[in-house]
Amino acid sequence: MRLLAKREFTYLLVGGFNSIVGYSIVVGLYYILRSRLDILAIGAIGNILAISISFLTYKIFVFKTDGRWLLEYLRSYLVYGFAALMNILLLWLFVEKFSFNVWLAQGMSMLLTVVLSYIAHSRFTFSRR
């Protein structure tokens, strides 16, 4: 398998792991903290933890960059923020303007977001330049 294809496969594998971990963190925090915090606070804490774990796994297992931890960490937040906004916009577009079923719309939005996030992480967050 050529290097790029191997890295793309690893990105998908690690991304799947990150998705399961992120989901589990938010649900777990909800059950632990729901009597003390509202869902927005739980969601914010969960996302900070999930993004931090995703950053570490992508840095160590996928892009394997040395140093520049803080810069890459901050850049990863820019990529995730852009991806979240793009996902919301695409979801609105597919459901409201094209009348797609929400399940299909979210799946298509996620697919596009995964591809663009990979490109952004490889060329921006973990760029060796």
N, C-alpha and C positions, 0 to 999 in steps of 0.2 A: 504494500500500500504506500503510495507516495506520501511525503511529509504533510502536505496541505490536507489531503483527504484524511490522514490519520488524526491531525489536529482538529479537523471539523467533526469527526466522529467522536473524539474525546470531549469536545465542547458540548455536543448533544448529550453524551452520557453524563458528564459532570452537571450540565444544566438540568437534566432530569432529576439527579440526586438533589441539587439545590432547590428545585421546585418542591420536592417532597419534604425536605428539611424546612423550608420556609413556611409551607402550609402547616406542618406539624408545630412549628414554633408559635405561630399565631393562634392556632386552635388550643395548644397547651397553655399559652399565656391567658387566653380567654377564660379557661376553666380555673386557673390559679388566681387570676386577678379581677375577675368580673365583679366581685363584691366591693372592690376598692377603687377600680378605675373604669371609665367608660370605654366603649369600643374604639373610639378614635385614638385614645391614648394607647390602648393595647395594640391597635394596628400600627401606630407609629413606632412603638418599641419593637414590635415583631419585625417590621420592615427594616429597621436599623440593624437588628441582629441578622436577619436573613441576607441583607445586602453585604454585610461584613463577611459572613460565611461564604457567600458566592464569590466575593472578591478574592478571598484567600484560596478557595479551591481553583478558581480560574488562573490565578497567578502561579500557584504551585504546580498544578497538574496539566494545565492546557497551554498557557503562554510561556511559562517557565522563565520569567524575567528576573533579573538580579537588581536589588536595590530599589530606589525610588518608591518606597512603600507609600509614603504620604501622598505624593503626587498622583500615583496610580489609584490610590483609594479615593481621592477627591474626584479624579476623572471618572471613576466607575459610577459615582453618584450622578454625574452629568449624563452619562449614558443611560442609567436606569430612569432618571427623570424624563429624558427625551423619549425613551421607550414607553413609559407610562402614559405620557401625553399622546404619543402616536397611537397607542392601543385604544385610548379613550376616543380619539378622533375617528379612527377607523371603525370602531364599534358603532358610534353614532351614525357614520356615513352608511355602513352596511345595513343597519336596522332601520333607520329613519328615512334614508333617501332611496335605498334599493330594496327595502322590505324583505331582507333576508331574515330567516329564523335566527334568534339570538345565539343558539348553540353553534350554528354554522358561522355566523358573524364573528363570534369570539374565537373560534378555531382558526378562521382565516386571519384575523387580527394577530393572534398569537404567532402563527406561522411567519407572517411578514415581520413581526417584531423580533422573533428569534434570529432571522436572517440578518436584519439590519443591526441588531445588537452584536452579533458576531463580527460583522464588518467594523462597527464602531469600536469594539473592544480590541480587535486585532490592529486597527490603524490609528487608534487614539489612546485608549486607556493603557494598553500594554505595548504601545509602539516602542521599538528599540531606537528610534531617532531621538 
